[in-house]
Amino acid sequence: MKKLLDRIPARVRNRYGLVLGALLAWVLIFADNDIWRLWKNHRELNRMEQQSEWYAAEIGRTKEQLAEIANDKELLEKFARERYFMKRDNEDIFVLVAEER
């Protein structure tokens, strides 16, 4: 038994070291906010921050387009015709869709 205890380092034989090791293992592995969830949440936060930046840029671009369209009637008509297929009373619209192979 003495030989077995001599093989174990003194830090591990110490009861405070055992308690500290068990507590550390519990926090890193078994707790609700373990290291794995912390890493996943950090990745998710980074992804959401990138999305937020992209949406902010899109909002800015859309506001610029809205300002352009609000000031120019011809541009407004062109936008309505291209995006929403609006037409005048004496016109017909044909939408051509490419065949997928």
Buried (B, 14 or more C-beta within 10 A) or exposed (E): EEEEEEEEEEEEEEEEEEEEEEEEEEEEEEEEEEEEEEEEEEEEEEEEEEEEEEEEEEEEEEEEEEEEBEEEEEEEEEBEBEEEEEEEEEEEEEEEEEEEE
